[in-house]
């Protein structure tokens, strides 16, 4: 893999960085506007990534940040109550110990985890981005008790991997409240959800990323939109890894089930 990274870097190419609002695991088997936009986004990324690093809302740790080092990651079914077709999906991408090594070189406090596979924050979106499952993938955990600034600054350090052919993906949801979810396919988003999602977009557009580290100042809309930080934090890794002057492209916008912002963005 390092040879591939060298080939990419020899063309002075910096790989993009993505944030994907992944929503329901069912998106893995559905054909809708969101999955169509994911597929198109994967095809538009040139050159082909040498490897992928995913920061998923579904790998939480409490004693530090970990990076997966397994060469053959399992497909993790970290959900319940869904149709059998979801549990029959296997995303057999190889692991990327070399990407894990690069991550640790840039942030030596990251620890190794030899057993973590690909959780549904990773494989349900990669299935549409790269359906052949032939690009090496590793994941970075979210240290749940660290402050927002920690995640943003670690994102900056990991941004260096983009110069080595690594596509970085934050996978979560800007608005994610399962307690108030409405499973009606035609459910309209709550006003507070739209308010918070729009505020986040305006902050990104103005590049005042530091404001997102104290999102609580948005009051009620923030409290309802981010009842727990797990799905919000991946956005901070994406923004940290983005260059100072790189424009952002929103390649999907909208809401599912009233309380899930499906906003996706790309820099680079």
N, C-alpha and C positions, 0 to 999 in steps of 0.2 A: 504493500500500500504506500509506503514512503516513496517508492519510485513514481507512482501515479501522482502523489502530491507534488513531487518535484517537477513533473511534466506540466502540471497546472500552473505552478508558480513561475515556471520559466517563461510563461506568456504574460507575466505581470497581472494575472487575474486574481481578484479578491472575490471569493464566493459570497453570494447573498446571505442574508440572515432573515428568518421568517418568524412571525408569530401566527399561530393558527388557533382560532376558537374551535375546539374539536367537537363540543356538544355531545350528543348521545352516542354510545357505542354502536347503535344501529346504523349510523352513517357508514360503517364499514361495508354494509351489504345493500345500501340504498343508492339509487340514482336520483339525484336532485341537483338543484342549482349549486349548492355547496360542494358536492362531490365533483361536479363538472368543473367548477372553478379550481379545485385542488388539482385535478388531472391536468388542466391547462397550465397551471403554475409550474407543475413538475416538468412539463415539456418545454416551458419557456426558459428554464434555468440552463444557461450555457456558460462554461463547459459542464460536462457531467461531473458531479461531485466525486472526489476520491473517497470520501467517507461522510457520514452524517452523525452529528451530536445532537441528541434530543434532551431538552429539559422539560420533563413531563410533570403535570400536576399530580400524577398518581404514583410517584416514588418520593415518599417523605421520610426523612431521617431526623434524628434529634441529637446526634452526637457528632455532627460534622457533615461536610459534603463528600459524597462518594461518587466514583465513576466506575461503570461496569467494565470489566476486563475479560469476560468470557468470550472465547472465540466462536461459540455456537449458542447464541441466546435463545432461550425458549420463548414461545408465544404465551404471554400471561393473560389469563382470563379473570381479571380483577373486577368482576361484577357478578350479579346474580339476577335471576328472574327473567332472562332474555331468551329468545328462541334458540333452538338447538343449532341453527345454521351459523350463529355467531361462534359457538364453541367448537365448530368444525373447521373454522378458518385457521390456517397456519401461515405465518409470515416468516419464511425461512431465511431471512437475510443473515449473512455472516456477521459476527461481532467485529469489533475494531480495537483490539488491544493497543495498536499503535496510536490511535486517536486518544485513548485514555492516557497513554504515556505523554503525548503532547500537552494534554490538559494539565497534568501534574507538573510538567516542566514550567508552565506559565503560572500555576498557582500551587506551589509545593504542599500546601496544607490539605489539598484534596486527597482523600483516601481511596484505596482500591477495594472494589467489591467483585469477587470472582463468580458470583452466582446469579446476580440480577439479570433477567431477560429483557423482553420488550413488553411493557405494559400497554394497556389500551389507549393511553394518551400518545403512544408512539405508533403502534402497528395499525390502528384504525385509520390514521391519516397517511402513513407511508404506503398503505395498500393502494391509495389513489394517486399519490405523488409518484411513486416508483413501484408499479404493480409487479415488476419482474423480481423484486426482492433480491437484487444482485449487487446492491451497494452496501458496504460494511457500515454497521450502525452500533453506536454505544450510547448510553444514557448517563446523565448527571442527576444526582438526587437533589432534592430541595431540603436544606436544613431548616426545619419548620420554625424553630425558635429564634433564628437570626433576624436582625432588623432589616427593613427594606433596603437600606443602604448597602448592606453586605451583599445582597443578591445583585444589585446594580453594579457594584464595583467588581464582583467576580465576573459578571458578564463582560465588562471591559477587558479583563485579563484574557478571557476565553476568545474574545474577538480576534486575537492574534492567530487563532487556528484557521480563520478564513483565508489567510495568506498561504496556507498549506493545503488548500483544496477541500477544506471541511465546510459543509453546509450546516449551519447552526439553526435549530428550530426550537422555539419556545411553544409548548402546547398546553393550553389551558382555556380559560374564558374570562374576558374582562368583567362581565356580569355573570354570576353563577350562584343561584339561590334555589336549591332543590326543595326547600321547605314550602315554597310558594309556587312551585312549578304547575303549569296547566298543560296537560298532555293532549289537549285539543290541537289538532294540526293547524287550525285557523286562529288560534289564540293570539290576541294582540299583546305586544309588550306593555308592561306597566310603565306609567309615566316616570317613576323614579329610575327604572332601568334605562330608559331612553336618555334621561338627564345625565346619568353617570357615564354611560357609554359615549355620549356626545362630548362630555367634558374631557374624558380621556383623549378622544380624538383631537380636540382643540389644543390640548397640552402637547400632544405629540407633534402636531402641525407647527406649533410655535417653538418646538424643541426645548421647552422648559421641563426637561425630564425630572429634575429634582422635585417638582411639584407632585409628581406621582408617588414619591416616597412618603409623602404625608397626605395620602388620599383621604384620610379620615376627616379632613377639614370640609369635605363636601357634605358632611352631616348625614341626614337620614338616607339620602340616595346612596351614599357610600356604605353605610351600615347594612342596608338591604342588599346591595349589589355584591358586597364582599363580606359575607358573614363569616367566612374563613378565608385565609390568605392563599391556600394551596393553588387555586386556579388563576389568581391574579399575579403571583410572583413570576411565572414564566415570561410574562410580558417584560418585566424588568431586565431579565437576561437578554432578551432580544434587543431592547433599547440600549443596554450597556454595550452590547457587541456591535452596534451600528456605528458607523463613522460619524464624525461631527457634522459633516456637510452632506451626507447622503440623503437624497429625497426618499420619502416613503410612498409606497403604492398600496392602496387598499384594494385587494383583489377579491374580497368578498365582504359584504356587510349585511346585517339583518339580525333577527331574533328567532329562536326556536322556543316554543312552549312558554312564552311570556317572560322567562327569567334567564335565558341563556343567550348572551351576545355572541354571535357567530363571526364577529369581525376578524378578518385575517389581513395581515400586512407584510410587506416585503421591503427591505432596504438593500441597496446594492444591485 
